[in-house]
Amino acid sequence: MDERANHGVDLHLELSRGGGLRAGLEGALRAAVREGRLTPGTRLPSSRTLAKDLGIARNTVADAYGQLVAEGWLTARQGSGTRVAGRACPEPPVPASTLVDASLHAAEHGLSETATLAQRRQYDLRPGSPDLSSFPRSAWLAAARQALNRAPNEAFGYTDPRGRPELREALAGYLSRARGVRAHPDLMVVCTGFVQAVGLLGRALAAGSGAPPSGRGTSRGGRRIAVEALGFPDTRTVLRRAGLTTYELPVDADGARVDALGDTDAVLLTPSHQYPTGVPLSPARRGEVVAWARRTGGVVVEDDYDGEFRYDRQPVGALQGLDPSAVVYAGTASKSLVPGLRLAWLALPARLLEPVVAEKRLADHHSPVLDQLTLAELITSGAYDRHVRRMRLHYRRRRDRLVAALAEHVPHVRVSGIAAGLHAVVELPPGSPSEAELVARAARLDLALAGKSYYGTVDAAGPALVIGYGSPPEHAFTGALERLCAVLAG
């Protein structure tokens, strides 16, 4: 057997046998190039490899290649092999459904055309993303190498839908130490991002899962869930599509008004750092919502989206630590590392474990194993703590630069919600242009901004901009601040 024939690439061709093998091969290659299936620069298999794959003589392939080179369809160069020549190739047809994707996104979230187009701005101060350029590539690569060396063979098969035990154990230890979470590895589920985590929970609750233990109230199923009146719009959409009815809790200086829970089955909160106002849920309300869950058998879902980043205050511990049997803790690597990892986790009460795991198994069976093992190694080696502490200082400096720039150039605005997190709220004084006008003005300066009203019902505090100071790369941050001040100064 000639092993050299195994060194090529796979190439799908349908040969017409009517006019002979060579003519059929030439026609199939021309069609593949003409239709754009073989793009310019694509290296073709060697004549030996393609002949073996097609079950024809090598000379037939060599002659076909030679003819197509002569016609200009292919190029051949010593040492570079045979490649598709540069030609104008038609674009593949775009399904009609994708053409309305942007407008569908805008309609679902109440975005204007300006806000939708802001996806392509050079400068971006919208909240929700960390500094992607600060991802610890070297530390991640070193952790990945260690994780691969230590991983058992069974890790690369179909594994536990809850996630790899290495990561669940590492997370349980880290969250207990850093966030005050009382989590057991067996009661944790690793998810492919926070949106999936919310969807799994929503479907489990909509099915009436999570009945309370005896003596802890009565279960009414999970058809109604309270959400904060200001929050991430996608979360509400995911919960509704899971079959739940959502209704809003007002938000004030003490966080969500949990006294307005009423007859509901669950509530989703951002208690450590309300999104987007930045206020923590007050101690009295934290106790009140846990007491409500104990009394009614309801479920509290805690979204701790950026709990690692606090600056001017003592860290606010996780609400889950008050009663792990009543509170679901949801965390993510999207802010501490990068959203592209698609890693999030749930620390669940025992009554919700089985239904959530069942939903996870149907969703994707389990999240990507290699990234789980790498994150586990990053945590246990201490590299994750070092990265978080380094980024905490980085973001604090950025926050201070933002506050200083606004104080110098637009002192009439008030900045709030800056004690923690990756964004600030810039409150607009009476008589200021509307949020929509400021967002449009920023767009003309190639700057993407988000108004407070995008996140839900604007409260009595009035209009404001929500400024994400985490996302711009360092080289663009100064320019983004200059444009923001120009927009606010008019």
C-alpha positions in Angstrom: 0.0 0.0 0.0 1.3 3.4 -1.0 1.2 5.6 2.2 1.8 8.8 0.1 -1.8 8.5 -1.2 -3.0 9.2 2.3 -1.4 12.6 2.6 -3.9 14.6 0.5 -7.1 16.4 1.2 -10.6 15.2 0.6 -12.3 16.4 -2.6 -15.9 15.7 -3.5 -16.4 15.3 -7.3 -19.2 13.7 -9.3 -17.8 12.4 -12.6 -19.9 12.0 -15.7 -18.8 8.7 -17.3 -20.5 9.3 -20.6 -17.7 11.0 -22.4 -14.8 9.2 -20.8 -13.0 9.4 -17.5 -10.7 12.3 -18.3 -13.5 14.4 -19.8 -15.7 13.6 -16.9 -13.0 14.6 -14.4 -12.3 17.8 -16.3 -16.0 18.7 -16.4 -16.4 18.0 -12.6 -13.5 20.2 -11.7 -14.6 23.1 -14.0 -18.1 22.9 -12.4 -16.7 22.9 -8.9 -14.6 26.0 -9.7 -17.4 27.8 -11.6 -19.9 27.2 -8.8 -17.5 28.5 -6.1 -17.2 25.2 -4.3 -13.5 25.3 -5.0 -12.3 28.8 -4.3 -9.2 30.5 -5.7 -6.0 29.4 -4.0 -7.5 26.0 -2.9 -4.8 23.3 -3.1 -6.0 20.2 -4.9 -5.0 16.7 -4.0 -2.0 15.3 -5.8 -2.7 13.2 -8.9 -1.7 10.1 -7.0 -4.1 10.8 -4.1 -7.0 11.8 -6.3 -6.5 8.8 -8.6 -6.7 6.5 -5.6 -9.8 8.2 -4.2 -11.6 8.0 -7.5 -10.4 4.6 -8.5 -8.9 5.7 -11.8 -5.5 5.8 -13.4 -3.0 8.4 -12.1 -2.2 9.4 -15.7 -5.8 10.3 -16.3 -5.8 12.7 -13.4 -2.4 14.2 -14.4 -3.7 14.8 -18.0 -6.9 16.4 -16.7 -4.9 18.7 -14.4 -2.6 19.6 -17.3 -5.6 20.5 -19.6 -7.2 22.7 -16.9 -3.9 24.5 -16.2 -3.7 25.2 -19.9 -7.2 26.6 -19.9 -6.5 28.8 -16.9 -8.8 27.1 -14.4 -5.8 25.8 -12.4 -2.2 26.7 -11.7 0.7 24.4 -11.1 4.0 25.4 -9.6 7.0 23.2 -8.5 6.8 22.7 -4.8 3.4 24.3 -4.4 1.3 21.7 -6.0 -1.8 22.3 -8.1 -4.2 25.1 -7.0 -7.4 26.7 -8.2 -6.5 29.8 -10.2 -7.8 33.3 -9.3 -11.1 33.7 -11.1 -14.4 35.6 -10.4 -16.5 33.1 -8.5 -20.2 33.6 -7.8 -21.3 34.2 -4.3 -23.3 31.2 -2.8 -27.0 32.0 -2.6 -28.1 33.6 0.7 -31.3 32.0 2.2 -34.0 34.6 2.4 -34.4 33.9 6.1 -31.0 35.3 6.9 -31.8 38.6 5.1 -34.2 39.6 7.8 -32.0 38.5 10.7 -30.9 42.0 11.7 -34.5 43.4 11.5 -35.8 40.5 13.5 -33.2 41.2 16.2 -34.2 44.8 16.2 -37.9 44.0 16.5 -37.4 41.6 19.3 -35.4 44.0 21.4 -36.9 47.3 20.5 -33.7 48.5 18.7 -33.8 51.3 16.2 -32.1 51.0 12.9 -29.3 53.2 14.2 -28.7 50.8 17.2 -28.7 47.8 14.9 -26.1 49.4 12.6 -24.0 50.3 15.7 -22.7 46.7 15.6 -20.1 47.9 13.0 -18.9 51.1 14.7 -15.1 51.6 15.1 -15.5 52.8 18.8 -17.8 50.8 21.0 -18.8 51.9 24.5 -21.9 49.7 24.9 -21.9 47.5 28.0 -21.8 43.7 28.2 -18.3 42.8 27.0 -14.9 42.7 28.6 -11.6 43.9 27.0 -11.1 41.0 24.5 -7.5 42.0 23.9 -6.7 41.2 27.5 -7.6 37.5 27.2 -4.7 35.6 28.9 -3.5 33.7 25.9 -0.3 32.4 27.3 -1.8 31.3 30.6 -4.7 29.7 28.7 -2.3 27.9 26.4 -0.2 26.6 29.3 -3.3 25.4 31.1 -4.6 23.7 28.0 -1.3 21.8 27.6 -1.4 20.7 31.2 -5.1 19.7 31.0 -4.5 17.6 27.8 -1.5 15.8 29.4 -3.6 15.0 32.5 -6.9 14.2 30.9 -8.1 10.6 31.1 -9.1 9.0 27.8 -12.7 8.8 28.9 -12.8 12.6 29.0 -12.9 12.7 25.2 -16.0 10.6 24.9 -19.6 11.4 25.6 -19.4 12.6 29.2 -21.7 13.7 32.1 -24.2 16.3 31.0 -23.4 18.2 34.2 -19.9 18.8 32.9 -16.5 17.5 33.6 -15.9 16.7 37.3 -12.6 18.5 37.2 -14.3 21.8 36.4 -17.2 21.3 38.7 -14.9 20.6 41.6 -12.7 23.6 40.7 -15.6 25.9 40.4 -17.2 24.8 43.7 -14.0 25.5 45.5 -13.4 28.9 43.8 -17.0 30.1 44.2 -17.0 29.2 47.9 -13.8 31.0 48.5 -14.3 34.1 46.3 -18.1 34.6 46.2 -19.5 32.9 49.3 -21.4 30.3 47.2 -22.3 27.1 49.0 -22.1 24.7 46.1 -21.5 20.9 45.9 -19.8 19.7 42.7 -22.6 17.1 42.2 -25.2 19.9 42.2 -23.5 22.0 39.5 -24.2 22.0 35.8 -21.7 23.5 33.2 -23.5 25.2 30.3 -22.6 26.5 26.9 -23.0 30.2 27.9 -25.4 32.0 30.2 -28.2 32.2 27.6 -28.3 28.4 27.5 -28.3 28.2 31.3 -31.3 30.5 31.5 -33.0 28.5 28.8 -32.4 25.2 30.6 -33.8 26.7 33.8 -36.8 28.2 32.0 -37.8 25.0 30.4 -37.4 23.0 33.7 -39.6 25.6 35.5 -42.2 25.8 32.7 -42.6 22.0 33.0 -43.5 22.5 36.7 -40.2 21.0 37.9 -38.6 21.9 41.2 -41.4 21.1 43.7 -40.3 22.3 47.1 -39.3 19.9 49.9 -42.0 18.9 52.4 -43.0 21.7 54.7 -41.5 24.4 52.5 -44.6 25.6 50.8 -46.6 24.4 47.8 -45.5 24.2 44.2 -47.6 25.9 41.6 -45.4 24.8 38.7 -43.3 27.4 37.1 -45.4 29.4 34.7 -44.7 32.9 36.0 -41.3 34.5 36.6 -40.6 38.0 37.8 -37.7 39.9 36.2 -36.2 43.2 37.0 -37.8 46.1 35.0 -34.3 47.0 33.8 -32.2 44.1 32.5 -30.6 42.2 29.6 -33.4 42.0 27.0 -32.3 38.5 25.7 -32.9 37.0 29.1 -36.6 37.9 28.9 -36.9 36.6 25.4 -35.3 33.3 26.3 -37.6 32.8 29.4 -40.7 33.5 27.3 -39.6 31.1 24.6 -39.1 28.5 27.3 -42.8 28.8 28.1 -42.8 31.2 31.0 -44.8 34.4 31.5 -42.6 37.3 32.6 -43.6 40.4 34.6 -41.4 43.2 35.8 -40.3 44.3 39.2 -39.5 48.0 39.6 -35.9 48.9 40.4 -34.9 51.7 42.7 -31.8 52.7 44.8 -32.0 49.5 46.8 -32.3 47.2 43.8 -35.4 45.2 42.7 -38.6 45.8 44.6 -39.0 42.2 45.8 -42.1 43.3 47.9 -43.9 43.3 44.5 -43.4 39.6 43.8 -47.0 38.7 44.4 -48.3 35.3 43.1 -45.3 34.1 41.1 -43.2 30.9 40.9 -39.7 32.3 40.4 -37.7 35.5 40.2 -34.5 36.3 38.3 -32.3 38.9 40.0 -28.9 40.5 39.6 -28.4 41.1 43.3 -24.7 41.9 43.6 -24.7 44.5 40.8 -28.0 45.2 39.3 -27.8 45.4 35.5 -27.6 48.1 34.3 -28.1 50.5 37.2 -25.2 49.1 39.2 -26.9 49.1 42.6 -26.7 46.1 44.9 -29.8 44.5 46.4 -30.1 45.9 49.9 -29.6 43.5 52.9 -33.2 43.9 53.9 -34.4 42.9 50.4 -32.0 40.0 50.2 -33.5 38.6 53.4 -37.0 39.4 52.1 -36.6 37.5 48.8 -35.1 34.4 50.5 -37.9 34.5 53.1 -40.4 34.6 50.2 -38.8 31.5 48.6 -38.9 29.6 51.8 -42.5 30.5 52.5 -43.9 29.8 49.0 -41.5 27.2 47.6 -40.6 29.7 44.8 -37.2 29.7 43.1 -34.8 32.6 43.1 -32.3 32.7 40.2 -29.2 34.8 40.9 -27.4 36.1 37.9 -23.8 36.9 39.1 -22.6 38.2 35.8 -19.6 40.2 36.9 -19.3 39.5 40.6 -15.5 39.4 40.5 -15.1 43.1 39.7 -15.6 45.5 42.7 -13.6 48.6 43.4 -14.9 51.0 46.1 -16.6 48.7 48.5 -16.3 45.3 50.2 -17.5 42.5 47.9 -21.1 41.7 48.1 -21.4 37.9 48.7 -23.6 35.7 46.6 -27.3 35.7 47.6 -27.2 31.9 47.2 -25.1 31.6 50.3 -28.2 32.6 52.4 -30.1 29.5 51.3 -28.7 27.1 48.6 -32.0 25.1 48.7 -34.0 28.1 47.5 -31.5 30.0 45.2 -30.0 29.0 41.9 -26.6 30.6 41.3 -25.7 31.4 37.7 -22.2 32.5 36.8 -20.2 32.8 33.6 -16.7 33.2 32.2 -17.9 35.8 29.7 -16.8 38.8 31.8 -13.9 37.4 33.7 -12.4 35.9 30.5 -14.2 36.3 27.2 -17.7 35.5 25.8 -16.2 33.4 23.0 -15.4 30.5 25.5 -19.2 29.9 25.9 -18.8 28.6 29.5 -21.3 29.2 32.3 -22.4 27.3 35.3 -25.4 26.7 37.6 -25.3 25.8 41.2 -28.7 24.2 41.8 -30.9 23.2 44.6 -31.2 19.4 44.7 -34.9 19.5 43.5 -33.9 21.2 40.2 -30.9 19.1 39.4 -32.6 16.2 37.6 -34.9 18.4 35.4 -32.1 20.8 34.4 -29.8 17.9 33.6 -32.5 16.3 31.4 -32.8 19.6 29.5 -29.1 19.8 29.1 -28.8 16.3 27.7 -31.4 17.2 25.1 -29.8 20.6 24.3 -26.3 19.4 23.5 -25.5 16.5 25.8 -22.5 18.3 27.3 -20.4 21.5 26.8 -17.0 21.3 25.0 -14.7 19.2 27.1 -11.3 20.7 26.3 -12.3 24.2 27.3 -13.8 22.8 30.6 -10.5 21.0 31.4 -8.5 24.1 30.5 -10.6 26.3 32.8 -10.3 23.8 35.6 -6.6 23.8 35.3 -6.5 27.6 35.1 -8.5 27.8 38.4 -6.6 25.2 40.3 -3.2 26.5 39.2 -4.0 30.0 40.6 -3.7 31.6 37.1 -7.4 32.5 37.1 -7.1 34.4 40.3 -4.1 36.3 39.1 -5.9 37.2 35.9 -9.0 38.4 37.7 -6.9 40.6 40.1 -5.0 42.0 37.2 -8.1 42.8 35.2 -9.8 44.3 38.3 -7.0 46.9 38.4 -7.2 47.4 34.7 -10.9 48.1 34.7 -10.7 50.3 37.8 -8.1 52.5 36.0 -10.5 52.7 33.0 -13.4 53.6 35.2 -11.3 56.4 36.8 -10.3 57.7 33.3 -14.0 57.7 32.3 -15.1 59.6 35.4 -12.3 62.1 35.2 -13.0 62.8 31.5 -16.7 63.4 32.1 -16.0 65.6 35.1 -13.6 67.7 33.0 -15.5 68.1 29.8 -19.2 67.5 30.7 -19.6 68.3 34.4 -23.3 68.7 34.1 -23.9 64.9 33.9 -24.0 62.6 36.9 -22.2 59.2 36.9 -23.6 56.4 39.0 -23.2 52.6 39.4 -19.4 52.7 39.4 -18.6 50.8 42.6 -18.3 47.5 40.7 -18.7 45.9 37.3 -17.6 47.0 33.8 -20.1 49.8 33.1 -21.3 53.1 34.4 -24.6 55.0 34.1 -24.4 58.5 32.9 -27.6 60.3 34.0 -28.7 63.2 31.7 -29.9 66.4 33.3 -33.3 68.0 32.5 -33.3 69.6 29.1 -30.7 67.2 27.6 -31.2 65.7 24.2 -33.1 62.3 24.2 -31.3 59.0 24.5 -32.1 58.3 20.8 -30.7 61.6 19.7 -27.5 61.1 21.6 -27.1 57.5 20.2 -27.6 58.8 16.7 -25.2 61.7 17.3 -22.6 59.2 18.5 -23.1 57.0 15.4 -22.1 59.9 13.2 -18.8 60.0 15.1 -18.4 56.2 14.6 -19.2 55.5 18.3 -21.7 52.9 19.5 -23.7 53.9 22.6 -26.6 52.3 24.4 -29.4 54.2 26.1 -30.9 53.1 29.4 -34.3 52.6 27.8 -32.9 49.7 25.7 -32.8 47.6 28.9 -36.4 48.1 29.9 -38.7 50.5 31.5 -37.0 53.8 32.4 -37.7 54.7 36.0 -38.4 58.1 37.6 -34.6 58.9 37.5 -35.1 59.7 33.9 -33.0 59.0 30.7 -29.4 58.0 30.8 -26.7 56.3 28.8 -25.1 53.0 29.9 -21.4 53.2 29.2 -19.4 50.0 29.0 -15.8 50.9 29.7 -14.5 47.3 29.5 -14.8 46.5 25.8 -12.6 48.9 23.8 -9.1 47.7 23.3 -6.5 49.9 24.9 -5.5 51.7 21.7 -9.1 52.8 21.1 -10.1 53.7 24.6 -8.9 57.3 24.6 -10.6 58.0 21.2 -13.8 56.5 22.5 -13.8 58.8 25.6 -13.1 61.8 23.4 -16.1 61.0 21.2 -18.3 60.3 24.2 -17.5 63.7 25.7 -18.1 65.4 22.3 -21.5 63.8 22.0 -22.5 64.8 25.6 -21.2 68.3 25.1 -23.1 68.8 21.9 
